[in-house]
Amino acid sequence: MHVETFDGLLNQLGYEGARTHRVMPELLDQARQHGLDHVRAKVEAALSELATADAVMCTCSTLGPIADVVSRTHDHVLRIDRPVMEKTCGIGPDILVAICLESTQAATLDLLKACADRAGTVVLPRVVLSAAAWPYFERGDYEGFADSIATTIRTEVSRSALPDGILLAQASMRLAEARLSDMGIPVISSPFLAAERAIRVAGSR
């Protein structure tokens, strides 16, 4: 799914350069089962190998912290969720952070806090886990996936105050963005902002 998503976004943004996709879904599966350290060496090796490109984007939020480590020596290696986290910090303090996988929660909240600290602002995230949505994604039922996410978020909001904004923290959750557009608050996801950042980084090299 991410291949088609990012090819479409890069085309939409007018990027005509070469692009390479390395799809390794087994790394997420292993990280979910055994923890991030179990796949650290494999992810670092893959990102370092791809670093001959002008920009490298790790599109998995769970694996994002490893991309941050690699970026210390290859500063054009990017994690997909950093641009959206930076934008989120400007929306307001009360942010509903929606995730589908428990494995990404710590990485997501750590990055959001780091971005808020760097911006000198305060973000008080409310996490909502849409665990029921992920099986739809794994089956390739993207309509069901998006519907399930939207339903979970609307249910959560109905039980509490309307937040300042909603962060769809995993790239795949972009599919639910349009289903929440009537809520009257910003609803943001990572792929478009990440594609913009990747093009800018590639163009600066």
Secondary structure, 3 states (H helix, E strand, C coil): CHHHHHHHHHHHCCCCCCCCCCCCHHHHHHHHHHCHHHCHHHHHHHHHHHCCCCCEEECCCCCHHHHHHHCCCCCCEEECCHHHHHHHCCCCCEEEEEECCHHHHHHHHHHHHHHHHHHCCCCEEEEEECHHHHHHHHHCCHHHHHHHHHHHHHHHHHCCCCCCEEEECCHHHHHHCHHHHHHCCCEEECHHHHHHHHHHHHHCC
